[in-house]
Amino acid sequence: MITPCLADPAPARGMARSPEKVVMDNYEYFGIPETNLQAAHQFRKKQKKHEFNVDVPSRKDVATLSPLQIRQVMVAWMCNSVTEIIPSRAQIAEARLIMLAREDAASLSGLIEMCDHYIRGE
């Protein structure tokens, strides 16, 4: 199952979140700022007519989900995300490297090729 992109909800009012935790959250989700992740989820609550993706896969998701699951997650992230979380070419390149390091990388060849097209802007 995909890891929710808001794995660590905002701290209670008046409590500061440690800078280390924010950096780790951003790293785990390919550098997508936490405010963007929150804005994407707020958009989902307001937008009822269309189904947009508001989830960003974590690095762990990319490394461990089944080929079918990772294909669904990555295609949704690349093709159907709200503006706040649309991945950059660099973010897709990072995810691609993780997929290439998987033992089952051969079974992800179509998805890896799709990432290549995304990175080249095709």
ZAVOLO-919176 format. One record per residue (C-alpha): residue in three letters; chain; x, y, z. Coordinates in Angstrom, 3 decimals. Layout:
N
{r "ala" "A" {X Y Z}} ...
! end
This chain:
122
{r "met" "A" {0.000 0.000 0.000}} {r "ile" "A" {1.286 3.477 -0.800}} {r "thr" "A" {2.705 5.417 2.076}} {r "pro" "A" {0.569 8.526 2.639}} {r "cys" "A" {2.493 11.637 1.738}} {r "leu" "A" {1.566 13.259 5.035}} {r "ala" "A" {3.087 10.545 7.170}} {r "asp" "A" {3.863 13.024 9.910}} {r "pro" "A" {0.990 15.456 10.398}} {r "ala" "A" {1.726 19.012 11.437}} {r "pro" "A" {2.526 19.386 15.133}} {r "ala" "A" {-0.054 20.719 17.544}} {r "arg" "A" {-0.458 24.493 17.581}} {r "gly" "A" {2.406 26.125 19.441}} {r "met" "A" {4.754 23.160 19.011}} {r "ala" "A" {7.613 23.563 16.564}} {r "arg" "A" {8.653 20.756 14.267}} {r "ser" "A" {12.340 20.039 14.282}} {r "pro" "A" {14.198 21.158 11.121}} {r "glu" "A" {15.736 17.680 10.861}} {r "lys" "A" {12.276 16.094 10.594}} {r "val" "A" {11.195 18.498 7.836}} {r "val" "A" {14.362 17.779 5.853}} {r "met" "A" {13.855 14.023 6.245}} {r "asp" "A" {10.200 14.273 5.147}} {r "asn" "A" {11.192 16.271 2.098}} {r "tyr" "A" {13.988 13.867 1.209}} {r "glu" "A" {11.756 10.815 1.564}} {r "tyr" "A" {9.218 12.359 -0.815}} {r "phe" "A" {11.750 13.463 -3.438}} {r "gly" "A" {12.058 16.989 -2.076}} {r "ile" "A" {8.379 17.928 -2.430}} {r "pro" "A" {7.849 20.632 0.223}} {r "glu" "A" {5.500 19.679 3.021}} {r "thr" "A" {3.376 22.746 2.308}} {r "asn" "A" {2.821 21.446 -1.233}} {r "leu" "A" {1.791 18.050 0.098}} {r "gln" "A" {-0.692 19.694 2.448}} {r "ala" "A" {-2.027 21.961 -0.323}} {r "ala" "A" {-2.584 18.916 -2.556}} {r "his" "A" {-4.661 17.231 0.128}} {r "gln" "A" {-6.643 20.427 0.710}} {r "phe" "A" {-7.339 20.546 -3.031}} {r "arg" "A" {-8.775 17.012 -2.882}} {r "lys" "A" {-11.220 18.086 -0.185}} {r "lys" "A" {-12.431 21.034 -2.296}} {r "gln" "A" {-12.419 19.400 -5.739}} {r "lys" "A" {-15.118 16.779 -6.080}} {r "lys" "A" {-15.696 16.697 -9.858}} {r "his" "A" {-12.328 15.352 -11.026}} {r "glu" "A" {-10.031 12.676 -9.710}} {r "phe" "A" {-6.539 14.103 -9.364}} {r "asn" "A" {-3.564 12.409 -7.774}} {r "val" "A" {-2.527 13.999 -4.485}} {r "asp" "A" {-0.041 11.366 -3.311}} {r "val" "A" {3.703 11.358 -3.775}} {r "pro" "A" {5.445 7.994 -3.517}} {r "ser" "A" {8.177 7.746 -0.941}} {r "arg" "A" {11.611 6.445 -1.836}} {r "lys" "A" {10.712 3.317 0.138}} {r "asp" "A" {7.554 2.880 -1.948}} {r "val" "A" {9.549 3.102 -5.177}} {r "ala" "A" {12.030 0.544 -3.848}} {r "thr" "A" {9.569 -1.967 -2.374}} {r "leu" "A" {6.076 -1.861 -3.902}} {r "ser" "A" {5.111 -4.623 -6.286}} {r "pro" "A" {5.619 -3.877 -9.987}} {r "leu" "A" {1.881 -3.377 -10.489}} {r "gln" "A" {1.573 -1.045 -7.497}} {r "ile" "A" {4.626 1.052 -8.359}} {r "arg" "A" {3.426 1.359 -11.955}} {r "gln" "A" {0.058 2.708 -10.762}} {r "val" "A" {1.664 5.099 -8.277}} {r "met" "A" {4.301 6.457 -10.662}} {r "val" "A" {1.890 6.904 -13.586}} {r "ala" "A" {-0.552 8.752 -11.320}} {r "trp" "A" {2.255 10.985 -10.000}} {r "met" "A" {3.613 11.790 -13.464}} {r "cys" "A" {0.328 12.095 -15.362}} {r "asn" "A" {-2.501 13.068 -13.040}} {r "ser" "A" {-1.109 15.083 -10.119}} {r "val" "A" {-2.390 18.402 -8.891}} {r "thr" "A" {-0.070 21.298 -9.699}} {r "glu" "A" {1.475 21.437 -6.235}} {r "ile" "A" {3.065 18.003 -6.542}} {r "ile" "A" {3.794 17.593 -10.264}} {r "pro" "A" {7.226 15.965 -10.319}} {r "ser" "A" {10.221 17.616 -11.909}} {r "arg" "A" {12.436 15.780 -14.355}} {r "ala" "A" {15.085 15.515 -11.632}} {r "gln" "A" {12.610 13.892 -9.224}} {r "ile" "A" {11.589 11.328 -11.825}} {r "ala" "A" {15.275 10.684 -12.558}} {r "glu" "A" {15.810 9.925 -8.848}} {r "ala" "A" {12.839 7.547 -8.791}} {r "arg" "A" {14.128 5.907 -11.979}} {r "leu" "A" {17.503 5.218 -10.365}} {r "ile" "A" {15.776 3.553 -7.424}} {r "met" "A" {13.742 1.384 -9.810}} {r "leu" "A" {16.869 0.418 -11.748}} {r "ala" "A" {18.458 -0.774 -8.490}} {r "arg" "A" {15.577 -3.157 -7.770}} {r "glu" "A" {16.035 -6.893 -8.283}} {r "asp" "A" {12.927 -6.915 -10.474}} {r "ala" "A" {14.003 -3.928 -12.596}} {r "ala" "A" {13.512 -5.968 -15.788}} {r "ser" "A" {9.804 -6.252 -15.018}} {r "leu" "A" {9.652 -2.445 -14.739}} {r "ser" "A" {11.194 -1.787 -18.153}} {r "gly" "A" {8.037 -0.159 -19.549}} {r "leu" "A" {7.751 2.154 -16.557}} {r "ile" "A" {11.463 2.973 -16.684}} {r "glu" "A" {11.082 3.811 -20.372}} {r "met" "A" {8.131 6.066 -19.512}} {r "cys" "A" {10.372 7.811 -16.963}} {r "asp" "A" {13.004 8.258 -19.669}} {r "his" "A" {10.430 9.975 -21.895}} {r "tyr" "A" {9.297 12.176 -18.992}} {r "ile" "A" {12.894 13.179 -18.222}} {r "arg" "A" {13.479 14.102 -21.881}} {r "gly" "A" {10.217 16.069 -21.933}} {r "glu" "A" {8.558 13.836 -24.523}} 
! end
